[in-house]
Amino acid sequence: MSKGTLFDKVWDLHAVGILPSGQTQLFIGLHLIHEVTSPQAFAMLRERGLKVIFPERTIATVDHIVPTDNQARPFVDTLAEEMMQALETNCKDNSITFYNIGSGNQGIVHVIAPEQGLTQPGMTIACGDSHTSTHGAFGAIAFGIGTSQVRDVLASQTLALSKLKVRKIEVNGALRPGVYAKDVVLHVIHTLGVKGGVGYAYEYAGSTFENMNMDERMTVCNMSIEGGARCGYVNPDKITYDYLKGKDFAPKDNDWDKAVAWWDSIKSDTDAEYDDVVVFDAADIPPTVTWGITPGQGIGVNQVIPTPEQLPEEDRFIAEEAYHYMDLAPGQSIKGTKIDVCFIGSCTNGRISDLREAAKIAKGRHVAQGVKAFVVPGSERVKKQAEAEGLNTIFTEAGFEWREAGCSMCLAMNPDKLQGRQISASSSNRNFKGRQGSSSGRTLLMSPAMVVAAAVSGEVSDVRELLN
């Protein structure tokens, strides 16, 4: 087993005890909740006559079901309105801080916690959402959990978990122009497989990650779950501390220096032992696009869709299913695939630096005829900052719709949905069947810059051809 890694240190510091099952009872420092996975958990507490034990350690927002165009209450979708009312009532009854629409702090749960400094190194974090791994970008250990576990954290502030192995994923070198953090994580998942990380925490290391900003690190950690890993993290460093300093909930004054000293102490030791190590060269990573129905079915934008014979035997069945569902043929170039809808946003790529990079490509260009394109900021703060920088104007002049903050078409539990067999170029994290709201809709995952390239050409394109 691993030894001396950040994961081991944080796990041990938060271990309350070992349960008869052999699992660790782990204290959770920060619990994030939203409107979809919490109503049933609160109902379970009421049935058992239990209270929220540490309401100050739980933060709530609304994101999944929020409309991004008309946010007038009551929502048109009656189920969405019921979820909103349940969250409002549960937070009020349990004295839980709730960042509602219009508060200035609402947004996707994995965007608002980092931007406010709630997410900090050395924490254990849980949320009823699989992409909680995002918070590992700060050197936290963050788990997505199910509704019954949301109940457990509300009632006890702990989780029963089996300790993971640790795989070090090292990427070294400079990324080539037109290659982004999204391409890095898609390349890693393609190489190791969607089940490759099962039973592991991923530690992202090497000069490539060391040179990424926090938004980029969050993009990579966000999709750890797509590679099968329960969580993913980057050791904290000066980039982490510079991002956190001055944030709402970051330590202040003398507490800041003490915090940084402690954060430094929990980094993986230079002689840490890992259960596995995988090394990549950044120069080998191209702009990457998924062609199939799992995030692992990705290729370079100038490559062709693999034939069954080119795939490991265990991947051929799902590949055959993907060819049929996506209506794409083995040996076909992914470049030139016609696109109907282009979506920029999500907890993977809805932060300010994502929007800035996309705006660079969109400036002076226009969305192709017949393509619906829209941009959804990850939070009200991101939206406000983008508008202060004039990014919204760049997008709208280019023919993109500029929306309110929310999860939007990432999972389409709101009015933003694909229709019929539409095919989407999406900066989100999952390309499963029906993921974006239509049972027959198709999703191609790519970076925000690549989404813009697809929007202005009407087909999958190589963003490098548009770079100045």
C-alpha positions in Angstrom: 0.0 0.0 0.0 1.0 3.6 -0.5 2.9 5.4 2.2 3.8 9.1 2.7 1.4 10.5 0.1 -0.9 13.4 0.7 -3.8 10.9 0.5 -2.4 8.8 3.3 -1.7 11.8 5.5 -5.1 13.4 5.1 -6.9 10.0 5.5 -5.0 9.2 8.7 -5.7 12.7 10.1 -9.4 12.3 9.6 -9.8 8.7 10.6 -12.1 8.4 13.6 -11.7 4.7 13.9 -11.9 1.3 12.2 -15.3 -0.2 11.9 -16.1 -4.0 12.3 -16.4 -4.1 8.5 -12.8 -3.1 8.2 -13.8 0.3 6.7 -12.5 3.5 8.1 -15.0 5.9 9.8 -13.7 9.1 8.2 -14.5 12.6 9.5 -15.7 15.0 6.8 -14.6 18.5 7.2 -16.8 20.1 4.5 -20.1 18.8 3.2 -21.6 20.4 0.1 -25.3 19.8 -0.9 -27.6 20.7 -3.7 -31.2 20.2 -4.6 -31.1 16.8 -6.3 -29.5 14.4 -3.8 -30.4 16.0 -0.5 -34.3 15.9 -0.2 -34.4 12.2 0.4 -31.5 12.4 2.9 -33.3 15.1 5.0 -36.4 13.0 4.9 -34.5 10.0 6.3 -33.2 12.2 9.1 -36.8 13.3 10.0 -38.0 9.6 9.9 -35.4 8.8 12.5 -35.8 11.9 14.6 -32.2 12.9 13.9 -30.7 16.4 13.6 -27.9 17.8 11.4 -25.0 17.5 13.8 -22.7 20.2 12.5 -24.8 22.5 10.3 -21.9 25.0 10.0 -19.9 22.4 8.1 -22.6 22.1 5.4 -23.0 24.5 2.5 -25.9 24.4 0.1 -26.5 25.8 -3.4 -28.8 25.1 -6.3 -27.4 24.1 -9.7 -28.7 20.9 -11.4 -32.3 21.9 -12.1 -31.9 25.6 -12.5 -33.1 27.1 -15.8 -30.4 29.2 -17.4 -32.7 31.5 -19.4 -35.9 32.2 -17.4 -35.3 31.9 -13.7 -38.6 33.4 -12.6 -40.3 31.5 -9.7 -42.1 29.3 -9.6 -40.2 27.4 -12.2 -42.1 26.1 -15.2 -41.0 22.6 -14.4 -43.1 21.7 -11.3 -40.6 18.9 -10.1 -37.8 21.4 -10.3 -39.8 23.9 -8.2 -40.6 21.2 -5.7 -36.8 20.4 -5.4 -36.1 24.1 -4.9 -38.7 24.5 -2.2 -37.5 21.4 -0.4 -33.9 22.7 -0.3 -35.0 26.1 0.9 -37.1 24.5 3.7 -34.4 22.0 4.7 -31.7 24.6 4.9 -33.9 27.0 6.9 -35.0 24.3 9.3 -31.5 23.1 9.9 -29.6 26.5 10.0 -27.6 25.6 6.9 -26.1 28.3 4.8 -27.8 28.4 1.4 -26.6 30.3 -1.7 -29.8 30.7 -3.6 -30.3 32.3 -7.0 -29.7 36.0 -6.8 -27.5 35.8 -3.8 -24.4 36.6 -5.8 -22.9 33.3 -4.7 -25.1 30.8 -6.4 -23.7 28.4 -9.0 -22.4 24.9 -9.7 -21.4 23.4 -6.3 -17.9 22.6 -7.5 -17.4 26.1 -8.8 -18.7 28.1 -5.8 -16.8 26.3 -3.0 -13.3 26.9 -4.5 -14.0 30.5 -5.6 -15.1 31.4 -2.1 -12.2 29.6 -0.4 -14.3 27.0 1.3 -12.2 24.3 -0.4 -8.8 24.2 1.2 -5.7 21.8 1.3 -5.8 18.9 3.7 -9.6 18.8 3.9 -11.9 15.9 3.5 -14.9 17.0 1.4 -18.1 15.1 0.4 -21.0 16.0 -1.8 -23.9 14.0 -3.3 -22.4 14.5 -6.8 -19.8 12.3 -8.5 -17.7 15.2 -9.6 -16.7 16.2 -6.1 -13.3 15.0 -7.1 -12.9 18.5 -8.5 -11.8 19.8 -5.1 -8.8 17.6 -5.0 -7.1 20.3 -7.2 -6.4 22.0 -3.8 -4.8 19.1 -2.2 -8.1 18.0 -0.6 -9.5 14.5 -0.5 -12.9 14.8 -2.0 -15.6 12.1 -2.6 -18.8 12.0 -4.5 -21.4 10.1 -2.4 -24.9 8.7 -2.7 -28.0 9.9 -1.0 -27.8 7.5 2.0 -24.3 8.7 2.6 -25.5 12.3 2.4 -27.8 11.3 5.2 -24.8 9.8 7.1 -22.8 13.0 6.8 -25.7 15.2 7.9 -26.3 13.0 10.9 -22.7 12.1 12.0 -20.3 14.2 9.9 -18.6 11.0 9.0 -18.5 8.4 6.2 -17.7 4.7 6.3 -15.1 4.2 3.5 -12.5 1.6 2.4 -9.1 3.1 2.0 -8.0 3.5 -1.6 -4.7 2.6 -3.3 -2.8 5.6 -4.8 -1.7 5.9 -8.4 0.7 8.7 -9.3 -0.1 10.1 -12.8 2.9 12.1 -13.9 2.8 14.4 -16.9 5.9 16.3 -17.9 6.6 19.0 -20.4 4.8 21.9 -22.0 1.5 21.5 -23.7 1.5 22.4 -27.3 -0.6 25.4 -28.5 -4.3 24.5 -28.7 -3.9 21.7 -26.1 -5.6 22.3 -22.8 -6.2 20.6 -19.4 -9.3 19.0 -20.8 -7.2 17.3 -23.5 -4.8 16.1 -20.8 -7.5 14.4 -18.8 -9.3 12.9 -21.8 -5.9 11.5 -23.0 -5.2 10.0 -19.6 -8.7 8.4 -19.4 -8.3 7.1 -23.0 -5.0 5.5 -22.1 -5.8 4.0 -18.7 -9.5 3.3 -19.4 -12.7 4.2 -17.7 -12.2 1.3 -15.2 -8.5 1.8 -14.8 -8.8 3.9 -11.7 -11.3 1.6 -9.8 -10.0 1.3 -6.2 -7.5 4.2 -6.6 -7.0 7.8 -5.8 -5.1 9.6 -8.5 -2.3 11.9 -7.6 -1.5 14.2 -10.5 2.1 15.2 -10.6 4.9 16.4 -12.9 5.8 19.7 -14.5 2.7 19.9 -16.6 0.4 20.0 -13.6 2.8 22.2 -11.6 2.5 24.8 -14.3 -1.3 24.7 -14.5 -3.5 27.3 -12.9 -6.1 26.3 -10.4 -9.0 26.3 -12.9 -7.0 23.9 -15.1 -6.2 21.6 -12.2 -9.8 21.5 -11.2 -10.7 20.4 -14.8 -8.4 17.5 -14.5 -9.4 16.4 -11.0 -13.1 16.9 -12.0 -12.9 14.0 -14.5 -10.9 11.6 -12.3 -14.2 9.8 -11.7 -14.6 9.3 -15.5 -11.4 7.2 -15.3 -12.8 5.1 -12.5 -10.9 6.8 -9.7 -12.8 7.7 -6.5 -10.9 10.9 -6.2 -7.9 12.8 -7.7 -5.7 15.5 -6.3 -2.7 17.8 -6.9 -0.3 18.6 -4.1 -0.8 22.2 -2.9 1.9 24.8 -3.8 2.3 28.5 -4.3 -0.2 28.5 -7.2 -2.8 27.0 -4.7 -2.0 29.5 -2.0 -2.0 32.5 -4.3 -5.5 31.5 -5.5 -6.8 31.1 -2.0 -5.3 34.2 -0.4 -8.0 36.8 0.3 -10.9 34.5 -0.5 -14.0 34.8 1.7 -13.3 31.7 3.8 -9.5 31.6 3.6 -7.5 32.0 6.8 -6.6 35.6 7.6 -3.6 37.5 9.1 -1.5 35.3 11.3 -3.7 32.3 10.7 -2.7 32.5 7.0 1.0 31.8 7.7 0.1 28.9 10.1 -2.2 27.5 7.4 0.4 27.6 4.7 2.9 25.9 6.9 0.5 23.1 7.7 -0.5 22.8 4.0 3.1 22.4 3.1 3.5 19.7 5.7 0.8 17.4 4.1 2.3 17.3 0.6 3.4 13.9 -0.5 6.9 13.2 0.7 9.7 13.1 -1.8 10.2 9.5 -1.0 6.5 8.6 -0.9 5.6 5.1 -2.0 2.8 4.6 -4.5 0.8 1.5 -5.6 1.3 2.4 -9.2 3.1 5.1 -11.3 2.2 6.1 -14.9 4.2 8.7 -16.8 3.1 10.8 -19.8 4.8 13.3 -22.1 2.8 16.5 -22.6 4.1 16.8 -26.1 2.3 13.6 -27.1 -1.1 15.0 -26.2 -3.2 16.4 -29.1 -6.5 18.3 -29.0 -8.8 15.4 -28.1 -12.4 14.6 -28.9 -14.6 11.7 -27.8 -16.3 9.7 -30.6 -18.2 7.2 -28.5 -20.4 6.7 -25.5 -17.8 6.7 -22.7 -15.2 9.4 -21.9 -12.5 6.8 -22.6 -13.5 6.6 -26.3 -11.4 9.6 -27.3 -9.0 10.3 -30.1 -6.8 13.2 -31.4 -8.8 15.6 -33.6 -6.9 14.5 -36.7 -7.1 10.8 -36.0 -9.7 8.3 -37.2 -12.2 6.3 -35.2 -10.5 3.0 -34.3 -11.6 -0.3 -35.8 -12.5 -3.2 -33.5 -9.2 -4.9 -34.4 -7.2 -1.9 -33.1 -8.9 -2.1 -29.7 -8.3 -4.5 -26.8 -10.7 -7.4 -26.9 -12.5 -6.2 -23.7 -13.3 -2.9 -25.4 -14.8 -4.2 -28.6 -18.3 -4.8 -27.4 -18.8 -1.2 -26.2 -17.1 0.1 -29.3 -19.7 -1.8 -31.5 -22.4 -0.3 -29.4 -20.9 3.2 -29.8 -20.5 2.9 -33.6 -24.2 2.1 -33.9 -25.5 4.7 -31.4 -23.2 7.6 -32.6 -23.8 6.6 -36.3 -20.0 6.8 -36.8 -18.0 4.3 -38.7 -14.6 2.6 -37.8 -11.9 4.3 -39.8 -13.9 7.5 -40.2 -12.2 10.8 -39.4 -13.8 12.6 -36.4 -12.8 15.9 -37.9 -15.6 17.2 -40.2 -18.4 15.5 -38.1 -21.4 17.9 -38.4 -22.5 19.6 -35.2 -26.0 20.8 -34.2 -25.4 22.2 -30.7 -22.4 23.7 -29.0 -22.3 24.0 -25.2 -19.6 25.7 -23.1 -20.0 25.4 -19.3 -20.3 22.7 -16.5 -18.3 22.0 -13.4 -15.5 20.8 -15.7 -15.2 23.9 -17.9 -17.4 26.7 -16.7 -14.8 28.9 -14.9 -13.5 32.3 -15.8 -10.3 31.1 -17.5 -12.3 28.6 -19.6 -14.5 31.5 -20.8 -11.5 33.7 -21.5 -9.9 31.0 -23.6 -13.1 30.3 -25.5 -13.6 34.1 -26.1 -10.2 34.4 -27.7 -11.3 31.9 -30.4 -14.8 33.4 -30.7 -13.7 37.0 -31.1 -14.2 38.3 -34.6 -15.9 35.0 -35.8 -19.5 33.9 -35.9 -21.4 30.7 -35.2 -22.2 28.8 -38.3 -25.7 28.8 -39.7 -28.0 26.2 -38.2 -25.8 25.7 -35.1 -27.2 26.5 -31.7 -24.4 27.7 -29.4 -24.5 28.9 -25.8 -22.3 29.7 -22.9 -23.3 29.0 -19.3 -21.0 30.5 -16.6 -20.3 28.2 -13.7 -21.5 30.7 -11.0 -23.0 34.1 -10.5 -19.5 35.3 -9.6 -18.0 33.9 -12.8 -20.8 35.6 -14.8 -20.2 38.9 -13.1 -16.5 38.8 -13.7 -16.9 37.7 -17.4 -19.3 40.6 -18.0 -16.9 43.0 -16.4 -14.3 41.8 -18.8 -16.6 42.1 -21.8 -16.6 38.4 -22.6 -20.3 38.2 -22.8 -20.3 40.8 -25.6 -17.7 38.8 -27.5 -19.8 35.7 -27.3 -23.1 37.4 -28.2 -21.6 39.2 -31.1 -20.3 35.9 -32.3 -23.8 34.4 -32.2 -23.6 32.5 -28.8 -26.4 32.8 -26.3 -25.2 34.1 -22.9 -27.0 32.4 -20.0 -27.4 32.4 -16.2 -25.3 30.2 -14.0 -26.2 26.5 -13.6 -25.3 22.9 -14.7 -27.3 23.4 -17.9 -26.8 20.8 -20.7 -24.1 18.9 -18.9 -26.8 16.6 -17.6 -30.0 18.3 -18.8 -32.1 18.1 -15.6 -33.4 21.5 -16.7 -34.8 23.0 -19.9 -31.4 22.8 -21.7 -31.7 19.6 -23.7 -30.7 18.0 -27.0 -33.6 17.2 -29.3 -33.9 13.9 -31.1 -30.6 12.8 -32.8 -28.9 16.1 -32.4 -25.1 15.9 -31.9 -23.4 18.2 -29.4 -19.9 19.6 -29.1 -19.7 19.9 -25.3 -17.2 21.1 -22.8 -18.8 18.9 -20.1 -17.7 15.6 -18.7 -19.9 12.8 -19.8 -21.0 11.5 -23.2 -23.2 8.6 -22.0 -26.3 7.7 -24.0 -29.1 10.2 -23.2 -26.8 12.3 -21.0 -27.8 15.6 -22.5 -31.5 15.2 -22.4 -32.5 13.2 -25.4 -32.6 9.4 -25.4 -31.0 9.4 -28.8 -28.9 12.6 -28.6 -25.2 12.3 -29.1 -22.3 14.1 -27.3 -18.7 14.8 -28.3 -16.6 16.0 -25.4 -13.8 18.5 -26.0 -12.2 21.6 -24.6 -14.1 25.0 -24.6 -11.7 26.3 -27.3 -12.5 23.2 -29.4 -16.2 23.8 -28.9 -15.9 27.3 -30.3 -14.0 25.9 -33.3 -16.8 23.5 -33.9 -19.4 26.3 -33.5 -17.9 28.6 -36.0 -17.3 25.9 -38.6 -20.4 23.8 -38.0 -18.3 20.7 -37.6 -15.6 19.2 -35.5 -12.5 21.2 -36.3 -8.9 21.6 -35.1 -8.7 24.7 -32.9 -5.0 25.0 -33.8 -6.0 26.2 -37.3 -7.8 29.2 -35.7 -5.0 30.3 -33.4 -3.2 33.5 -34.2 
